[in-house]
Amino acid sequence: MNEICTAWNRAVLATLAATVQPCDIVVVHQQRSKLSPALVAYYESLRAQVQALGASTVFIGDSVLLPERASYCVPSTFAPNAAARCEQTIDAVDHPDEGQRHNGWVTRATEEAAFRRLAQANGTYFYPIYDTLCDAATGRCGAFVPGTSTLAYFDNQHLTSAGALYLWPFFCAFFR
């Protein structure tokens, strides 16, 4: 598997070198559980390459990992409280015993610290989306776009088109 990843990364770097133009923006998003010191070092070299091409890099923080597939959390006549299956507190990601067990050593704070360090370089930015996908009024994160009955996730970590569209105005504000 490592050879596949190495080949993929070489292809990505070659494509960036051949196609990125000054003023372009390279957006990087990775599942938090894969973050490691080696990956952060790779991101540093990627950021340096993008910067040398006159472009910017934006690292997007990870979203919530739901405890169940989102489809199991849709309320129905037979399971009116199903949404609770996917809910957890906003800070659960920083407490592996409460949630987000897949992250191992990578808590939300660890991820954000790594990306904020990378974002100290010129032309490099970090946008955390975690809180955006949670409901500040209830202090909980779940399967739905906050304040709606629209599924934000199609499994336990990937956004639906509706979930991605929900983020659109937040990204616009960030880029502005």
Contacts in CASP RR format, 6 or more apart in sequence:
PFRMAT RR
TARGET T0000
AUTHOR 0000-0000-0000
METHOD contacts of the structure
MODEL  1
MNEICTAWNRAVLATLAATVQPCDIVVVHQQRSKLSPALVAYYESLRAQV
QALGASTVFIGDSVLLPERASYCVPSTFAPNAAARCEQTIDAVDHPDEGQ
RHNGWVTRATEEAAFRRLAQANGTYFYPIYDTLCDAATGRCGAFVPGTST
LAYFDNQHLTSAGALYLWPFFCAFFR
9 42 0 8 1.000
13 46 0 8 1.000
13 49 0 8 1.000
16 26 0 8 1.000
16 46 0 8 1.000
16 49 0 8 1.000
16 50 0 8 1.000
16 53 0 8 1.000
17 49 0 8 1.000
17 53 0 8 1.000
20 26 0 8 1.000
20 50 0 8 1.000
20 53 0 8 1.000
20 54 0 8 1.000
20 55 0 8 1.000
21 53 0 8 1.000
21 55 0 8 1.000
22 53 0 8 1.000
22 54 0 8 1.000
22 55 0 8 1.000
23 54 0 8 1.000
23 55 0 8 1.000
23 56 0 8 1.000
24 53 0 8 1.000
24 54 0 8 1.000
24 55 0 8 1.000
24 56 0 8 1.000
25 55 0 8 1.000
25 56 0 8 1.000
25 57 0 8 1.000
25 58 0 8 1.000
25 175 0 8 1.000
26 46 0 8 1.000
26 50 0 8 1.000
26 55 0 8 1.000
26 56 0 8 1.000
26 57 0 8 1.000
26 58 0 8 1.000
27 57 0 8 1.000
27 58 0 8 1.000
27 60 0 8 1.000
28 43 0 8 1.000
28 46 0 8 1.000
28 57 0 8 1.000
28 58 0 8 1.000
28 59 0 8 1.000
28 60 0 8 1.000
29 59 0 8 1.000
29 60 0 8 1.000
29 61 0 8 1.000
29 62 0 8 1.000
30 39 0 8 1.000
30 62 0 8 1.000
31 62 0 8 1.000
31 157 0 8 1.000
32 61 0 8 1.000
32 62 0 8 1.000
32 65 0 8 1.000
32 93 0 8 1.000
32 100 0 8 1.000
32 103 0 8 1.000
32 106 0 8 1.000
32 108 0 8 1.000
32 111 0 8 1.000
33 65 0 8 1.000
33 102 0 8 1.000
33 103 0 8 1.000
33 104 0 8 1.000
33 106 0 8 1.000
35 106 0 8 1.000
35 110 0 8 1.000
35 111 0 8 1.000
35 114 0 8 1.000
36 106 0 8 1.000
40 114 0 8 1.000
40 118 0 8 1.000
43 59 0 8 1.000
43 118 0 8 1.000
44 118 0 8 1.000
46 57 0 8 1.000
47 57 0 8 1.000
47 118 0 8 1.000
47 121 0 8 1.000
47 124 0 8 1.000
48 121 0 8 1.000
50 56 0 8 1.000
50 57 0 8 1.000
51 57 0 8 1.000
51 121 0 8 1.000
51 122 0 8 1.000
51 123 0 8 1.000
51 124 0 8 1.000
56 123 0 8 1.000
56 124 0 8 1.000
56 125 0 8 1.000
57 118 0 8 1.000
57 123 0 8 1.000
57 124 0 8 1.000
57 125 0 8 1.000
58 124 0 8 1.000
58 125 0 8 1.000
58 126 0 8 1.000
58 127 0 8 1.000
59 115 0 8 1.000
59 118 0 8 1.000
59 119 0 8 1.000
59 124 0 8 1.000
59 125 0 8 1.000
59 126 0 8 1.000
59 127 0 8 1.000
60 127 0 8 1.000
60 129 0 8 1.000
61 111 0 8 1.000
61 112 0 8 1.000
61 115 0 8 1.000
61 126 0 8 1.000
61 127 0 8 1.000
61 128 0 8 1.000
61 129 0 8 1.000
61 130 0 8 1.000
62 108 0 8 1.000
62 111 0 8 1.000
62 129 0 8 1.000
62 130 0 8 1.000
63 129 0 8 1.000
63 130 0 8 1.000
63 133 0 8 1.000
63 153 0 8 1.000
63 157 0 8 1.000
63 159 0 8 1.000
64 88 0 8 1.000
64 93 0 8 1.000
64 100 0 8 1.000
64 130 0 8 1.000
64 133 0 8 1.000
64 134 0 8 1.000
64 141 0 8 1.000
64 142 0 8 1.000
64 157 0 8 1.000
65 93 0 8 1.000
65 99 0 8 1.000
65 100 0 8 1.000
65 102 0 8 1.000
65 103 0 8 1.000
65 156 0 8 1.000
65 157 0 8 1.000
66 73 0 8 1.000
66 86 0 8 1.000
66 88 0 8 1.000
66 142 0 8 1.000
66 143 0 8 1.000
66 153 0 8 1.000
66 156 0 8 1.000
66 157 0 8 1.000
67 85 0 8 1.000
67 86 0 8 1.000
67 88 0 8 1.000
67 99 0 8 1.000
67 156 0 8 1.000
68 85 0 8 1.000
68 86 0 8 1.000
68 143 0 8 1.000
68 156 0 8 1.000
69 155 0 8 1.000
69 156 0 8 1.000
70 86 0 8 1.000
70 143 0 8 1.000
70 151 0 8 1.000
70 152 0 8 1.000
70 153 0 8 1.000
70 154 0 8 1.000
70 155 0 8 1.000
70 156 0 8 1.000
70 160 0 8 1.000
71 151 0 8 1.000
71 154 0 8 1.000
72 82 0 8 1.000
72 85 0 8 1.000
72 86 0 8 1.000
73 82 0 8 1.000
73 83 0 8 1.000
73 84 0 8 1.000
73 85 0 8 1.000
73 86 0 8 1.000
73 87 0 8 1.000
73 142 0 8 1.000
73 143 0 8 1.000
74 82 0 8 1.000
74 83 0 8 1.000
74 143 0 8 1.000
74 151 0 8 1.000
75 81 0 8 1.000
75 82 0 8 1.000
75 83 0 8 1.000
76 82 0 8 1.000
83 142 0 8 1.000
83 143 0 8 1.000
83 144 0 8 1.000
86 142 0 8 1.000
86 143 0 8 1.000
86 153 0 8 1.000
86 156 0 8 1.000
87 140 0 8 1.000
87 141 0 8 1.000
87 142 0 8 1.000
88 98 0 8 1.000
88 99 0 8 1.000
88 100 0 8 1.000
88 140 0 8 1.000
88 141 0 8 1.000
88 142 0 8 1.000
89 98 0 8 1.000
89 139 0 8 1.000
89 140 0 8 1.000
89 141 0 8 1.000
90 131 0 8 1.000
90 134 0 8 1.000
90 136 0 8 1.000
90 139 0 8 1.000
90 140 0 8 1.000
90 141 0 8 1.000
91 108 0 8 1.000
92 98 0 8 1.000
92 99 0 8 1.000
92 100 0 8 1.000
92 141 0 8 1.000
93 99 0 8 1.000
93 100 0 8 1.000
93 103 0 8 1.000
93 107 0 8 1.000
93 108 0 8 1.000
93 130 0 8 1.000
94 107 0 8 1.000
94 108 0 8 1.000
94 109 0 8 1.000
95 107 0 8 1.000
96 103 0 8 1.000
96 104 0 8 1.000
96 107 0 8 1.000
100 107 0 8 1.000
100 108 0 8 1.000
108 130 0 8 1.000
112 126 0 8 1.000
112 128 0 8 1.000
115 126 0 8 1.000
115 128 0 8 1.000
116 126 0 8 1.000
118 124 0 8 1.000
118 126 0 8 1.000
119 125 0 8 1.000
119 126 0 8 1.000
125 174 0 8 1.000
127 171 0 8 1.000
127 174 0 8 1.000
129 167 0 8 1.000
129 170 0 8 1.000
130 141 0 8 1.000
132 167 0 8 1.000
132 170 0 8 1.000
133 141 0 8 1.000
133 142 0 8 1.000
133 145 0 8 1.000
133 146 0 8 1.000
133 152 0 8 1.000
133 163 0 8 1.000
133 166 0 8 1.000
133 167 0 8 1.000
134 140 0 8 1.000
134 141 0 8 1.000
134 142 0 8 1.000
134 146 0 8 1.000
135 141 0 8 1.000
135 142 0 8 1.000
135 146 0 8 1.000
135 147 0 8 1.000
136 146 0 8 1.000
137 147 0 8 1.000
142 152 0 8 1.000
143 151 0 8 1.000
143 152 0 8 1.000
143 153 0 8 1.000
144 150 0 8 1.000
144 151 0 8 1.000
144 152 0 8 1.000
145 151 0 8 1.000
145 152 0 8 1.000
145 162 0 8 1.000
145 163 0 8 1.000
145 166 0 8 1.000
150 162 0 8 1.000
150 163 0 8 1.000
150 166 0 8 1.000
151 160 0 8 1.000
151 162 0 8 1.000
151 163 0 8 1.000
152 159 0 8 1.000
152 160 0 8 1.000
152 162 0 8 1.000
152 163 0 8 1.000
152 166 0 8 1.000
153 159 0 8 1.000
153 160 0 8 1.000
153 163 0 8 1.000
154 160 0 8 1.000
159 167 0 8 1.000
END
